[in-house]
Amino acid sequence: MYDRPEISGAVASYWKLIHESLADHGQSSPTTLTQDGEDVDTWLSPELCMCQTCGLPYRIWLHDKVGLVGTPDYALDDCPPGFYRSVVVVHADDQRDTLEEFRTGTLAFNSLFSQSGYAALRNHLSTDTQWPEQQTNTGSHQASIQAIASGKADIASIDAVTWRLAERYDKAAQQLRVLTYTEATPGLPYITVEHNDATLFFKAVKLAIDALSDTVRNQLGLRGLVFIDKSTYLAIPTPSDVLSRK
């Protein structure tokens, strides 16, 4: 879910280690990652080996249809292992200091079915009256960042791992500032097709992460793999406007 051109080599190296580790455990897997296709079709494909999904789709569509492998830990500040949060960003020149002041602004979000880009901020705000009057669906966190930098939007809720990468690689991110953070929730889990042995996959992926070189580990920001129970994912509230459109 966090692949981008600047770290594609590191992602490929990571998958190679996973592929080899799965083979050592007697599990076949593709030699290369598939990066195209519709998300839901991929997540629910009977031919799925393993992939990463978002916590919101997992709890509303996938939790009873796939095997939960584990959750990568990206060593984020003020988050328990395997958890993440959203970074609420605005333009650096915007003088507004509170979320309430953005009620008349435009929210850029990557997807209605994104925990970090939509549900996290929805849950963070205490009342609907604080929700920005205008919204624009940009299709990606990077596009949301660019929308604020260009003045097409005023505020966005960005996955903390994505924001860390954006600060490193995107010029548009340098034009933004952090307004606040949402509460931490379980991070983006790895899943496999339901009939696979998810425990075997957990062991194989953990060994692969342990075998990462320092260079690749730092590029990905990976610290380890943890298991977060399904019930913890399902306990996160889903906004009513998301449920009405699922």
N, C-alpha and C positions, 0 to 999 in steps of 0.2 A: 504493500500500500504506500510505502514511502520512496519508491524508486523514482529517480530523476537522472538526467543525463550525466550530471557531475559525479554520481556515485554508482552508475550502472555497472562498472567493473567490480566494485565491492559487493554489490548485490549478486552478481554472477558468481563471484568467488564463494560467497555465503551459501548459495544454492548448491554449488558443486560439493561443498562439504556435507550439506544435508543429504544430497543424492548418494554420496559415498557411504555416509553413516547409515542411511536406510538400507542400502545394499548389504552392509555388514550385518544388519538385523534381519535379512531375508526378505526385505520389502522392495519391490520394483518401483521406479519413479522415473519421470522424464529427465533427460539429460540437461534440458534447458527450460527456463520458465516461459509460460505463455502469458503475454501482457495485453492481449486484446480480448474481445468478447464482452458481452454484457455482464455486469456484476452478478445479478441474481441468477442468471442462467449458469454462470460459472460455479457459484456457491452450491447450487442444487444439482449440478450435473452428476449423473451416476458414474461418470468416468473421472471425477475429481480425485486427484491424489492428495494434495494439500494446498491450502492458500490462506491468506490473511483476510479477515473481514472486519467490519466496523461493529462496535458493540450494539448500536441501535438495530441494525438489520438482524443481528444475531438474536436479540431478544424478541423481535416482533415476527420474524419469518423463519429463522434457521434452528433455533435451540432444540427443537424436537425432531429435526430432520438430518442433522449432521453430527459428527463426533467432535467434541471439544478437545483439542490437543494441548494447548497451553497458551500463555501470553508472554510475549517478549518484554523484557524489562529494559527501558531506554534511559534509566538513571536520571529521571527528571527531578528537578528541585521541588521540595515540599510535596512529593507524591510517594506513597508506599510502593514497594517493588511491583512492577507490572501495571501500575495505575498511571493515568495521565490526566491532564486538564486542558482547558482551552485558554488561550491568550487573547484577550479582547483588545483589539488594536484600532487606532484612529490615526488620522493624519497628524504628523508632528506639528504642523502649524495650527491645528484646531485648538481653540482656547477652552473648549468645554471640558470639564473635569469630572463629571458624574454621568452615570448611565442614564439617569433621568433626563438630562439635558439633550440626549440623542433621540428623545421621543419623536421629534419632528424631523429626524434625519432619515437616511436610507441605509438599511442593513444589507450588506453583501453576504450571501451564504452559498456554500458549495453544493448543498443538496438538502432537501427537506428531510431526507432519511439519514442525515449525518449526525452522530452524537456530538462531535466536537464543534461542527459548524452551525448547528441549528438547535438541537435539543439541550445541549449544555447551557447555552445562553438563555433559552426559554425557561429552563428550570431555575437558573440563577436569579432571574428577575422575580421579585416578590408578587407583582401583579401584572395583568395584561396591559394596564394603562402605561406601563413603562416600556412596552414593546415598541420599537420604531414603527412609525406610521407607514413607511415605504420599505419594500424589500425587493432585491434583485437576485435571482438565481444565476450565479456565475458559472457553475459547473465544476469548479475546483478551488481549493484554497489559494493557489497561486493567482488565479484570476481575481479572487476577492481582494487580495493584497494589491494587485495592479489597479483594481477599480478604485480603491481608496487613494492610492498614489496619484491617480489621474483626475481625481475629483468627481468621479461618477458615483461614488458611494461614500458614506461617512464612517461606518463602523463595521467590524467583522469579528467573528469568533473563530480563531484558528487553532487547530491541533498543535499542541506544544512541541511535538517532534517536528512537524512540518515547519513551524515558526523558527525553530532552531536551525533547520536547513536553509530556510529563506534568509535568515540573517547572515548566513555564511555565503550564499550564492546569488541572491536576488537584489539588484540595485533598488527595485521598488520598495523593498522592505526597509531600506535605510531612510525612506521618507515618512515612515510610520513610527508611532510610539505606543507603548503598552499602557492602556487605561486601567485594566484590572485583570483578574484571573477568575475562572470559575472553580467550583469545587472539583476535587479529584474523583474520577470514576475509573472502573476497570478498563485497561487499554485494549487495543485491537487484537483479538485472539487469532490463533491459528486453528483452522478446522480441517477435517478430512471427511471423506464420504462415510456414511453411518456404519457400514459393515466393516470398515477397517479397524484395526486395533489402535485406538488413540493413545494408549499408554506406551506402545512401541514407538509411535511417532514422537511422543514427548521425549523419550530416552534418546532417540536418534538426533533430534534437533538440539537437545541440551549438549550432547557430545560435540555436535558441529559448532555450536556457539563457543564452547570451551576451547575448540581448536582454531578459532579465528586468530589471524595475525593481529598485532597491535594496530597496524595501519588500517586494516579493514574494519576492525572493531571500532576504532575512533571515527572512521568515515560514516559508519552506520549508527554510531551512538549506542550500540548494544552492550548491555552488562550481563544479561542472563536470560533464563526462561523460568517462569513460575506457573503454578497451576492455580487459577482462580475459579472457584466453583460456579457452576451454572446459576445457582440461586443468587449469587452476588450480582451477576449481570441482570438477572430478571428483576431484581429489587430496585433498579434505577427507574425513576418515573419516565414515562413516555408522554410528551405533550399531546393534548387532546386533538390539536389540529393535525398532528402527524398520524395518530391512530385513525382519524376519520378518512384519511387518504391512502391508507396502506393497502 
